[in-house]
Amino acid sequence: MSSVPPPAPAPAPPVSVVGIGADGWDGLPEASRRVLREAEVLIGGDRQLWLVPTDTCLGARVTWPHRLRESVPGLIAAHEGRRIAVLASGDPMFHGIGRTLAETIGADRIHVLPHPSSVSYACARLSWPLEDVETVTLVGRPLASLTAALHDRRRLLVLSANRHTPGRVAELLREKGYGGSRMRVLEQLGGPYERIVDGTAATWDDAVRLDALNVVAVDCVRDPDALRLGAVPGLPDEAYEHDGQLTKRYVRAATLAALAPAPGELLWDVGGGSGSIGIEWMRAHRTCRAIAVEKHPERADRIARNTLALGVPKLRIVTGPAPEALAGLPTPDAVFIGGGLTAPGLLDACWAALPPGGRLVANTVTLESEALLAQWYARHGGELIRLAVAQAVPVGGFTGWRQAMPVTQWSVTKGTEQG
Ligand SMILES: C[S@@+](CC[C@H](N)C(=O)[O-])C[C@H]1O[C@@H](n2cnc3c(N)ncnc32)[C@H](O)[C@@H]1O
């Protein structure tokens, strides 16, 4: 007798995610309207649900609970088997609910019907090519995130958290030497109450009452005397507050080149000092992440100030001595050891934490640590180099070389062998 396997249960229908703008129902294409009319359950924020007419869209209306992300799977499961339409503001896949849904219930469970995003509208109003613009969101993110995007003549679109955001943006621009930047606040884009408020950061009038739904367009203009920060590692040493414990500019640039950050990767910066390696790792790409481990609390506080000043407030700081302080940290893609090499077990702990393919870079200026690096180099290979930077300085009426302490650097990629 042969047994026939029971038929697989029918897959759950996809959850429709419908983008809707400030122009409401009038601005929706027929395909989106049909989905909303046919939906048995409409889920959204109050503002979006209000835009959908009750006489033609008869589905049950459910407002998102306060703790949105945690409640998504349960809420969708509670209506399983019914036609669900989730309402999103603008383009659901641009800083929107589409991401949360894809990450919680699965990308293959959703069907997205986009609407122009606020950024598309802003570019349309300003005649800015979207591909040349950098977008920075300050919704749920610290204001300091904007700092890393500041470059002369750069066009930025800042997604505001509320009506106070433009004033705070103006303040930051002034503080960073970008007071001459033109700022345009674009409110209620695409809706009947659309408005553009124009000004400069230097003269921005905080008394003007703004709408909470706004995007700030910034044409960056750097004051000639403001410190210029480039887009690649090797920022000037003056960019950092430090007590001398700083990997200096040229060695820092070479160190970042060896670490080779790629988008999304996580660095452990062990012996963070002033934080420069982790900071420049995170500035390499906005998705790069770093954890600085620093045993001295006052230096850890200094790292925090440097992260704010250089636009990477999300860098995580662990205060305490390695290797103990490394316990429980998420697996890194790369480890930099800038201090503590001779602490018992530190190198072993960093090596053990690295997955196959992970990179390790260690710098030292002492003979004791250099001896250790030579042993590890003999065992695991990689590259052992010496960086000796000399700078021309006045000598009497002439010019001579001042030699900095040579830095020994070991860099290695962990193979598939363990141990
Ligand atoms: C030369 S500095 C690193 C400079 C850093 N890369 C920078 O550019 O700012 C070395 C740092 O390692 C820290 N350190 C030394 N041993 C440590 C350990 N076992 N755990 C954590 N930090 C340590 C020191 O306090 C010092 O701040």
The ligand as a MOL file (V3000), in Angstrom:
LIG
                    3D

  0  0  0     0  0            999 V3000
M  V30 BEGIN CTAB
M  V30 COUNTS 27 29 0 0 0
M  V30 BEGIN ATOM
M  V30 1 C 47.6590 54.1310 21.9490 0
M  V30 2 S 46.0670 54.2650 22.6300 0 CHG=1
M  V30 3 C 45.0770 53.8760 21.2640 0
M  V30 4 C 44.8260 55.0530 20.4160 0
M  V30 5 C 43.5730 54.9200 19.6220 0
M  V30 6 N 43.6740 53.9810 18.5430 0
M  V30 7 C 43.2160 56.2780 19.0620 0
M  V30 8 O 43.4870 56.5850 17.9350 0
M  V30 9 O 42.6680 57.0700 19.8290 0 CHG=-1
M  V30 10 C 45.9400 52.7940 23.6500 0
M  V30 11 C 44.7050 52.7850 24.5680 0
M  V30 12 O 44.4880 51.4630 25.0380 0
M  V30 13 C 43.9660 51.5140 26.3390 0
M  V30 14 N 44.2020 50.1980 26.9600 0
M  V30 15 C 45.3890 49.6540 27.3270 0
M  V30 16 N 45.2050 48.3980 27.8060 0
M  V30 17 C 43.8830 48.1330 27.7290 0
M  V30 18 C 43.0750 47.0100 28.0390 0
M  V30 19 N 43.5700 45.8800 28.5290 0
M  V30 20 N 41.7490 47.1060 27.8230 0
M  V30 21 C 41.1900 48.2180 27.3150 0
M  V30 22 N 41.9080 49.3180 27.0150 0
M  V30 23 C 43.2350 49.2740 27.1970 0
M  V30 24 C 44.7260 52.6550 26.9700 0
M  V30 25 O 44.0250 53.2100 28.0640 0
M  V30 26 C 44.8250 53.6520 25.7940 0
M  V30 27 O 43.7400 54.5420 25.8430 0
M  V30 END ATOM
M  V30 BEGIN BOND
M  V30 1 1 1 2
M  V30 2 1 2 3
M  V30 3 1 2 10
M  V30 4 1 3 4
M  V30 5 1 4 5
M  V30 6 1 5 6
M  V30 7 1 5 7
M  V30 8 2 7 8
M  V30 9 1 7 9
M  V30 10 1 10 11
M  V30 11 1 11 12
M  V30 12 1 11 26
M  V30 13 1 12 13
M  V30 14 1 13 14
M  V30 15 1 13 24
M  V30 16 1 14 15
M  V30 17 1 14 23
M  V30 18 2 15 16
M  V30 19 1 16 17
M  V30 20 1 17 18
M  V30 21 2 17 23
M  V30 22 1 18 19
M  V30 23 2 18 20
M  V30 24 1 20 21
M  V30 25 2 21 22
M  V30 26 1 22 23
M  V30 27 1 24 25
M  V30 28 1 24 26
M  V30 29 1 26 27
M  V30 END BOND
M  V30 END CTAB
M  END
